[in-house]
Amino acid sequence: MNKLPMYVAALMMDIVNGSFFLIAGLVAAAVTDNPILIGLAGTVHFGVKILLSVYFGHLSDQIGRKPLLVASCLILALALMLLLLPANMTVVFLSFILAGITAAIFWPVLGAWAGEGADGEELLDDLGKFNIAFSLGMTVGPFITGWLMGRGMSAAVGFTLIGVLGIIVFVLRVKEPTGQAQEEQPQPGTLPPFVLIGWIANFANFTAVGIVRILFPKMALELGISSFGIGTLFGLFYLAWLVTFIIMRLYPGWQYNAGPLYILQGVGICGFALLWKAWGPLGLALGLVLFGVCVAMTYYSSLFYCQDGQPDRGRKTGYHELFLGSGMLMGPFVGGILADRFSLQTPFAFCILVMVLAVIVQTRILQQGRKDLSHPG
């Protein structure tokens, strides 16, 4: 199966997606001083994605991938155009909701290609290419959009809309497979410990990602960092994902080895300590890079363990998205409340607590299931 279309689509959409979050986050910060409202907008976005992802993934099996992919792009274009209207929180909320619908459609449909028909080293390679593609898109988008935001909202939105149009053109040229793959038949069995610790690590880290995406722009603005500087910081954050994905694909010794997983989660905790203290632009940049390395490790690990040697990989990958999305749903909401009650730095201290608790739970799970450590399933 030629998976190149999947990788290109992932790259293009995440250029657009990273740009949307930067634009929408800055618009929200401009129209309200209430971090609870900003956090709630992110919560609604991820809530819509969680509620609709399974439905649209199943629908794509019935009516085909292409119509839904095109529809998701058109919905995102509408979300972007709303941000050109006179700014208020109603516009911000509608834009986040529409972007949530796009995410619920686009990523499950695209994910139908990822990891299909592969296990072991082949699966590692396929998922590595997919991860590298989307993280490259996330890296490039904020750099460009941050520069464009310094020249006006219309320029940034225009660039992002051109990206959406590019995805539509690409999708329309994709040749869909003539037949559907045989439906996977899940088999009952025990839950491998590495699958479970991957889910828990992902939940903790994407709780933190949700806070960074939604609340970090406002904190950075109050510290006097320009829109270009914020875009650059987000670009470094996603660049750390990209570099880590490349290393993990080239050096596969990390599978079913708890050591690297624990070490890089510790690196992420150190990164959030720097964000919590907010020691100037250099401290923020280093904190985001360290946390980016951690997120990439837990994301790749969870996705790999869900599929490698698993008879019910579709169901387990669904739970992978559930834990990830639940973290991104909870993070902005709790973070917004903490920022309102205390300070904009407080949510980052909360992230440290969540990540430390997650590591403790992971350790207990592996201690109880040590006899399964060397087996993929």
C-alpha positions in Angstrom: 0.0 0.0 0.0 1.4 3.4 -1.0 1.2 5.5 2.2 2.9 8.6 0.8 -0.5 10.5 0.4 -1.1 10.0 4.1 2.2 11.5 5.1 1.8 14.5 2.8 -1.7 15.1 4.0 -0.6 14.9 7.7 2.2 17.4 7.0 0.0 19.9 5.3 -2.9 19.7 7.8 -0.6 20.2 10.8 1.0 23.3 9.1 -2.6 24.6 9.0 -3.5 23.3 12.4 -0.5 24.8 14.2 -1.2 28.1 12.5 -4.9 28.0 13.5 -4.1 27.5 17.2 -1.6 30.4 17.2 -4.1 32.8 15.5 -7.1 31.7 17.6 -5.1 31.9 20.8 -3.8 35.4 20.1 -7.3 36.5 19.1 -8.7 35.1 22.4 -6.0 36.8 24.4 -6.8 40.1 22.7 -10.6 40.1 23.4 -10.6 38.9 27.1 -8.5 39.1 30.2 -10.3 36.1 31.7 -8.2 32.9 31.4 -11.2 30.8 32.3 -12.9 31.8 29.1 -9.8 31.1 27.0 -9.4 27.7 28.7 -13.0 26.9 28.2 -12.7 27.6 24.4 -10.0 25.0 24.2 -12.0 22.6 26.3 -15.0 22.9 23.9 -12.7 22.3 20.9 -11.3 19.0 22.3 -14.6 17.9 23.7 -16.1 18.2 20.2 -13.2 16.2 18.8 -13.6 13.4 21.4 -17.4 13.1 20.9 -17.3 12.9 17.1 -14.1 11.1 16.2 -15.4 7.6 16.5 -18.5 8.4 14.5 -16.7 10.0 11.6 -14.1 7.3 11.5 -16.8 4.7 11.1 -18.7 6.9 8.5 -15.5 7.0 6.3 -15.7 3.2 6.0 -19.2 3.5 4.6 -18.9 6.5 2.2 -15.2 6.7 1.5 -12.4 8.9 2.8 -12.2 11.7 0.2 -15.7 13.3 0.7 -15.1 13.6 4.5 -11.5 14.9 4.1 -12.7 17.6 1.7 -15.6 18.5 4.0 -13.2 18.8 7.0 -11.1 21.3 5.1 -14.1 23.4 4.1 -15.2 23.5 7.8 -11.7 24.6 8.9 -11.7 27.3 6.2 -15.0 28.7 7.7 -13.4 28.6 11.2 -10.5 30.7 10.0 -12.7 33.2 8.2 -14.7 33.7 11.4 -11.5 35.1 13.0 -11.6 37.9 10.5 -14.9 39.2 11.9 -14.9 41.8 14.7 -13.3 40.0 17.6 -15.4 38.8 20.5 -15.6 35.6 22.5 -18.6 34.3 20.6 -16.5 34.3 17.4 -13.7 32.6 19.2 -15.9 29.8 20.6 -17.5 29.2 17.2 -14.1 29.0 15.6 -12.8 26.5 18.1 -16.0 24.4 17.7 -15.6 24.3 13.9 -12.0 23.4 14.2 -12.9 20.6 16.6 -15.3 19.2 14.1 -12.5 19.3 11.5 -10.2 17.4 13.8 -12.9 14.9 14.5 -13.2 14.2 10.8 -9.7 14.6 9.4 -7.5 12.7 11.8 -9.5 9.5 12.3 -10.0 9.2 8.5 -6.3 9.8 7.8 -5.4 7.4 10.7 -7.2 4.7 8.8 -4.1 4.5 6.6 -1.5 4.6 9.5 0.0 1.3 10.6 -2.3 -0.7 8.3 -0.9 -4.2 7.5 2.3 -3.8 9.5 3.9 -5.0 12.8 7.3 -4.8 14.4 10.0 -3.0 12.5 7.7 -2.3 9.6 5.1 -0.7 11.9 7.8 1.3 13.6 8.9 2.6 10.2 5.4 3.4 9.0 4.4 5.2 12.2 7.8 7.0 12.3 7.2 8.5 8.8 3.6 9.5 9.9 4.9 11.2 13.1 7.7 12.9 11.3 5.3 14.3 8.7 2.8 15.8 11.0 5.4 17.2 13.4 7.3 18.8 10.5 4.0 20.5 9.7 3.5 21.7 13.2 7.1 23.0 13.3 6.8 25.1 10.1 3.4 26.5 10.7 4.0 28.6 13.8 7.2 30.1 12.5 5.5 31.4 9.4 2.3 32.4 11.1 4.1 34.2 13.9 6.0 36.3 11.3 2.8 37.0 9.4 0.9 38.0 12.5 3.3 40.8 13.0 2.1 42.1 9.6 -1.6 41.8 10.3 -4.3 39.2 11.1 -5.4 39.1 7.4 -2.0 38.0 6.2 -1.8 35.1 8.7 -5.4 33.9 8.0 -4.7 34.2 4.3 -1.7 32.0 4.5 -3.6 29.4 6.5 -6.5 29.5 4.0 -4.1 28.9 1.2 -2.8 25.9 3.1 -6.4 24.5 3.5 -6.9 25.0 -0.3 -3.7 23.0 -0.9 -4.9 20.1 1.2 -8.2 20.1 -0.8 -6.4 20.0 -4.1 -4.1 17.2 -2.9 -7.0 15.1 -1.5 -9.0 15.5 -4.8 -6.0 14.0 -6.6 -5.6 11.0 -4.3 -6.6 7.7 -5.9 -8.7 5.8 -3.3 -8.2 2.0 -3.0 -10.8 0.0 -5.0 -11.7 -2.3 -2.1 -12.1 -1.9 1.6 -9.8 -3.8 4.0 -11.3 -6.7 5.9 -12.9 -5.6 9.1 -10.7 -6.3 12.1 -12.1 -8.8 14.6 -11.0 -8.0 18.1 -10.1 -10.9 20.4 -10.5 -10.8 24.1 -7.4 -10.9 26.3 -5.5 -9.2 29.0 -4.2 -5.7 28.6 -0.4 -5.6 28.1 1.2 -3.4 30.7 3.1 -1.3 28.1 -0.1 -0.5 26.3 -1.6 0.8 29.6 1.4 2.9 30.6 1.5 4.4 27.2 -2.1 5.6 27.6 -1.4 7.0 31.1 1.8 8.8 29.9 -0.1 10.2 26.9 -3.0 11.5 29.1 -0.6 13.3 31.5 1.5 14.9 28.7 -1.4 15.9 26.6 -3.1 17.5 29.6 0.0 19.7 29.6 -0.1 20.2 25.8 -3.6 21.5 26.0 -2.5 24.0 28.6 0.5 25.1 26.6 -1.5 25.6 23.4 -4.3 27.6 24.9 -2.7 29.5 27.8 0.9 29.9 26.9 0.3 32.7 24.3 -1.4 34.9 26.9 1.4 34.3 29.4 4.0 35.1 26.8 2.2 38.3 25.8 2.2 39.5 29.4 5.9 38.8 29.6 6.4 41.2 26.6 7.1 38.6 23.9 6.0 39.6 20.4 3.7 37.5 18.2 6.7 36.5 16.1 8.5 35.5 19.3 5.6 33.4 20.4 5.4 31.7 17.0 9.1 31.0 17.2 8.7 29.5 20.6 5.9 27.2 19.4 8.1 26.3 16.4 10.9 25.2 18.7 8.4 23.2 20.7 7.3 21.2 17.6 10.8 21.0 16.3 11.7 19.1 19.4 8.9 16.6 18.5 10.3 16.3 15.0 13.9 15.6 16.1 12.7 13.1 18.7 10.5 11.2 16.2 13.5 10.9 13.8 15.8 9.6 16.5 13.2 7.1 17.7 12.6 5.8 14.1 16.3 5.4 13.5 17.2 3.9 16.8 14.5 1.4 17.8 16.0 0.1 21.1 13.4 1.9 23.2 10.5 -0.5 22.5 9.4 -2.5 25.6 12.1 -0.7 27.7 10.8 1.4 30.6 14.0 3.2 31.1 13.9 5.7 28.2 10.2 6.3 28.9 10.9 7.3 32.5 14.0 9.4 31.6 12.3 11.5 29.0 9.3 12.1 31.2 11.7 13.4 33.8 13.1 15.6 31.1 9.6 16.9 30.5 9.1 17.6 34.1 12.3 19.7 34.2 11.0 21.6 31.1 7.8 22.5 33.0 9.8 23.7 36.0 11.4 26.2 33.6 8.0 27.3 32.2 6.6 27.6 35.7 9.3 30.0 36.8 9.1 31.8 33.4 12.7 32.9 33.4 12.6 35.0 30.2 12.5 34.0 26.5 15.5 31.7 26.8 14.1 29.8 29.7 10.7 29.5 28.0 12.4 28.2 24.9 14.4 25.6 26.7 11.4 24.5 28.8 9.3 24.0 25.6 12.1 22.1 23.9 12.5 19.7 26.9 8.8 19.2 27.1 8.5 18.6 23.4 11.0 15.8 23.6 8.9 14.2 26.4 5.6 14.5 24.5 7.1 12.9 21.3 8.4 9.9 23.3 5.1 9.2 25.0 3.0 9.7 21.8 5.2 7.4 19.6 5.3 4.8 22.4 1.6 4.8 23.0 0.8 4.5 19.3 3.3 1.8 18.7 2.2 -0.4 21.7 -1.4 0.0 20.7 -0.7 -1.7 17.3 2.3 -3.9 17.6 1.1 -7.6 17.7 -2.3 -6.6 18.9 -5.3 -8.4 17.4 -7.6 -5.5 18.2 -5.3 -2.6 17.2 -8.3 -0.5 16.0 -9.9 -0.6 19.4 -6.7 0.0 21.3 -5.7 2.9 18.9 -9.2 4.4 19.6 -8.3 4.3 23.3 -5.0 6.0 22.5 -7.0 8.9 21.0 -9.4 8.9 23.9 -6.7 9.3 26.5 -4.9 11.9 24.4 -8.1 13.8 23.7 -9.2 13.6 27.4 -6.0 15.2 28.5 -6.3 18.0 26.0 -9.9 18.4 27.1 -9.1 18.6 30.8 -5.9 20.7 30.6 -7.3 24.0 29.3 -10.3 23.9 31.6 -8.4 23.2 34.8 -5.5 25.4 33.7 -7.9 28.3 33.0 -9.3 28.1 36.5 -5.9 27.9 38.1 -4.7 30.9 36.1 -7.7 32.9 37.1 -7.5 32.0 40.8 -3.7 32.3 41.2 -1.4 33.3 38.3 -0.7 32.5 34.6 2.3 30.4 35.8 0.3 28.2 38.2 -1.1 25.8 35.5 2.4 24.8 34.6 3.0 23.8 38.2 -0.2 21.7 37.9 1.3 20.0 34.9 4.4 19.0 36.9 2.1 17.4 39.5 0.1 15.5 36.9 3.2 14.2 35.2 4.8 13.0 38.5 1.6 11.2 39.5 1.5 9.5 36.0 5.1 8.2 36.4 4.3 6.8 39.8 1.2 5.0 38.4 3.3 3.7 35.5 5.9 2.3 37.9 3.3 0.4 39.9 1.7 -1.1 36.7 5.0 -2.4 35.5 5.9 -3.8 38.9 2.7 -5.8 38.9 3.1 -7.0 35.3 6.8 -7.6 35.2 6.4 -11.1 33.8 5.0 -9.5 30.6 7.8 -6.9 30.1 9.5 -8.7 27.2 6.3 -9.5 25.3 4.4 -7.2 22.9 1.1 -8.6 23.7 
